[in-house]
Amino acid sequence: MKKVLIAFFALISVHSFSQSPVSARLSSGFDLGMAYSNDHYNPSIAYYQLLNVGERKLFSLGWTMRLGAFYGDNLNFYTAPARLTRGKTGFAALSSPLLVQNIDTVRYDYVTMTSLNVGLRAQINLGRVEFGASADLLGLTLGKWRTGRYRSSTGAIRIDSLTTRPFEGSNVFQRSHPSRVNVRLLGDNDLGTLSTEVYARFHLTQRFALKAGYQWLTTETTMARRDVIADNNRFRHRAGLYYLALTLPIFY
């Protein structure tokens, strides 16, 4: 993770200082923030670069790179793949009802993971006040192995080529790690840890701004031993968090 951090800040430094200070159509900066709800903590640092559209610069579109750490206590993760949760994949899964009978649960006392994602951001500029939204699209997640309590009425694990055992007794406790790859595919088709946010920002000066918003955060774990009945080892947790940040503009 240290190598990822070094590469991240090196990329931002080179890119930022290569910009011309007179480039009036660009705005960029850093958001240093914390998202929180009961038993969920998500500190993050994000770099953004936006292109102001039109002479009035009322709208801005651009990209963002977000490095976030997630800490959760006493959380339930649920069956993740759309083929199980909705019975369909792709766009058809977006409008299909939840199949409760296919949902298994993994309970964690404590979960941690660190993700680096690239995404899109759109913004409305009203002088000192800005309103916007951003969404992670693609990234990677790292984190420690954790042991969760597997709850399944029908699931089983493979002991050897001829033997399977249900998730009962000693088999209830299963090790897992954060899912490595993050990809935005919409709804239950998504993979990994992804964040979507809406926000409002107020510029105190040209160098400092306060940002407040709301995040929808999805985190995901992969079990070491696959459920051979459902053919699944991915579990997902979704949460809504309040978000507060200090923005340090580079170009404004």
N, C-alpha and C positions, 0 to 999 in steps of 0.2 A: 504493500500500500504506500510505503514511503516513496518508491520509484514512481508510482502513479501521481502522487502529489507533486513531486519535483517536475515531472513532465507537464503536468497541468499548468503550474505557475510559469514554467519556462515558455510554454506556448502562448499564454496570455500576455506575458511581458513582451515577447518579440512582436506579437500581433499588435499590441496597443501602441508601442512606441514607433511602429512603422506607419501609423496613421498620421495624416497631415492635420495639425491643429486647426486649420482653416476649413476643414471639411464640414460645412454647415449642415449637410444632409445626414450625418451620422450622429448617433448618441450611443454611449456605452458606459459601463461601470460595473461595480460589484455590489451584490446584496449579501450582507452578513446577517443571518436570521435564525430564528428558532420557531418551530411549529410544535404545538402541544395540545394534547387532550388527555383525559384520565388514562394513565398507564402507557401513554405513547409520548416519545420524545424524539424530535427530528431536527437537530441543528444542521445547518447547511451554509455553504458559500457558493454563490452563483455569479458567473460572468455573463453579461448580456451585451449584444451589439444590435442596434436597430437602425433601419433606414427610414428616415422621415419622408413621407409621401406627400407630394404637392407643395405649392408655394407657402401655404399656411401652416404646414407641418402638423396638421391636425391628427393624422394617423401615422403610426410607425409599425413596421414589420421587421422581424429579424430572428436571430437564433440565440440560444442560451446554452451554457454548459454548467451543470450543477453537481457539486460534490456534497453528498449528504450522508450522515450517520443516523441509523435508527436504533432506538432502544425501547423495548417493550416488556411489560411485566404481565404475567398471568393472561396470556392471549390464546384464543382459539384460532387455528388455521383450518380452512375448509377445502374440500376437493376442488382442484383448480381447472382441469381441462374442460373446454366447452362441450366436447363430445359426451362428457358425463353430466355436467351441470345443466346443459340445455338439450342434450340429445342430438345436437347439430353443431356444425362448425361454420366459419366464415360469416357472411352477412346474415344468414338464416338464424344464427344463434342470438343475434341482437334482439330479435322480437319474440323469441321462444320463451315459454315459462320455465321457471326453475323446477328441476326434477329432484324434489326433496329426498326421495327414496335412494338416490345415487350419492348423496352427500355423506362423506365420512369426516371425522374431526381429528386433529392433532392438537393437544393442549401443551403449551410451553409455560414453564415458570418464568423464564427469562429468554429474550431473543435479542441479538445484536447483529447488525450488518452495515456495511459501508458501500455506497453505490456512486458511480460516476456516469452521468447521463447527458446526452445532447438532445436539445429539443427546440421547439418553435415558440415565439412570443409575439403577441399583437398588443398594441397600446393606443389609447386615445389621449391626446395631449391638450390640456386646457390651462395653459400657463404653468403656474406652480403646482397644479394638481394634475395627476395622471391616473388613468384607469386602464387596467390591462389583464391579460390572461396568458398563461404559458402551459405547455405540456411536454413532458419527457417523451422522446421517441425511441431512443436507442442507447444502450450502455452496458456496463458490466457491474456486477456486485460481488463483493468478497465478505467473508465472515467466518466465525468459528463454528465448529460442529457443536450442536446442542442435542439433548435428549428430550423427546416429547412423548406424551402419553397418547397412544393411538386408540381411537374409539371407532370401531367398525363392527356392524352386526353380521356382515357377510364376507369381509375381507380375509385374506390368508397370505402367508409368505411361503416361499419355496425353501425348504430345508436342504434338499438335494434333488437330483434329477427325477426321483420317484415319489418324493414326500413333500406335502404341504401341511402347514399348521395354521390354525386361526389366530387372530390377534387377541389371545387370551393369556392370562398368567404372566410368565416372564416375557412373552412376546409382545405385550402391550407397550413396553418402553422401547422406542426405536430412535436411533441416531439420525441426524439430518444436518444439512448445511444450506446456506442461502443459495437459491437458484442463481447461476452465474450470469446468464445472458438475459438482458432486458430488451424487449421489443414491443412497441405499441401496435397492436393488431385490432383493437377495439373490443370492448366488453370482455367476456370470459375468454376470448381468443388471446388476450394479452399474455406475455411471458415476463416473469421476473418482477423487479421492484421499479415502480414508476409513480411519478407524482404529476398531478394537475392542480393548478392554482388560479384563483382570481384575486386581484389586489387593487388597492388604491395607494398612491404615493404622494407625499407633500414635500416639496423642496424647501428646506429651511434657508439654504444658501446654494451657491453654485457647486459647493463641495460636499454638502451633506443633505440627505433627505430621509424621511421616515416612511416606512412602507408597512401596511397592515393588510392582511388578506385571510383567505381560507384555502386549505389544501385538502385534496382527496388523494390519499396515499395508499398504494397497493404494495404489499411485500409478499415474497414467496419463498418457500423452502422446498428442498428436494430430499426425500427420504433415502437412506442408504439401502433399504430393502423394499422392493416393489410389491404392491398388492397384486398378486397374480390373478385374482378374480376380476377386479376392475381394470387391470393392466395400468396402474397409476402409481406414481410416487411424487406427484407435485401437489402442494397445498398452499392456499392463498389466504391472506388477511387484508381486509380493507378497513380504512378508518378515515374520519374527517377531523382535521386539526386546525386550530386557530394559529395564525402566523404573524409574527412581528419581526421587522428587520431594519437595519441601518443600511442605507444605500450610499455608496461612495462613487459619484459620477466621475468618469474620465472625460467624456465629451458630453455637453449638455446644451 
